[in-house]
């Protein structure tokens, strides 16, 4: 999980935190934060991050949702 979080940070310049199931090898819940003055850009970037996370070897994306503030 550490390597996936670091790759996401480096590739997308976003904040990533493991918010649930810490330390469990087979399961994790991540929260990703993107700051932008354009909501369309932020939404597109978050969707791309979700697609990226779901394509990593050994990872399976079960669900995601996006909240805009």
C-alpha positions, -999 to 999 in steps of 0.1 A, spaced: 0 0 0 29 24 8 42 21 -28 8 27 -43 3 58 -22 37 72 -30 32 66 -68 -2 84 -66 14 113 -47 42 117 -72 22 111 -104 -9 132 -95 5 157 -69 -23 148 -45 -26 140 -9 -33 103 0 -41 88 34 -50 53 45 -82 59 64 -93 24 74 -80 -12 77 -45 1 85 -19 -26 86 -41 -52 69 -22 -67 40 -52 -76 19 -75 -46 24 -73 -8 25 -94 23 23 -77 54 9 -88 90 9 -73 112 -19 -74 150 -19 -69 173 -48 -70 211 -46 -80 231 -76 -98 263 -85 -116 244 -113 -141 218 -102 -141 201 -136 -103 197 -135 -104 183 -99 -132 159 -108 -114 146 -139 -81 142 -119 -99 123 -91 -115 100 -117 -82 94 -133 -66 86 -99 -94 61 -92 -88 44 -126 -51 43 -120 -55 27 -86 -77 1 -100 -52 -9 -127 -22 -15 -104 -11 -51 -101 -27 -69 -73 -52 -41 -66 -89 -43 -70 -110 -11 -68 -143 -21 -52 -160 13 -50 -153 50 -49 -171 83 -46 -161 119 -51 -171 148 -28 -165 184 -39 -163 213 -14 
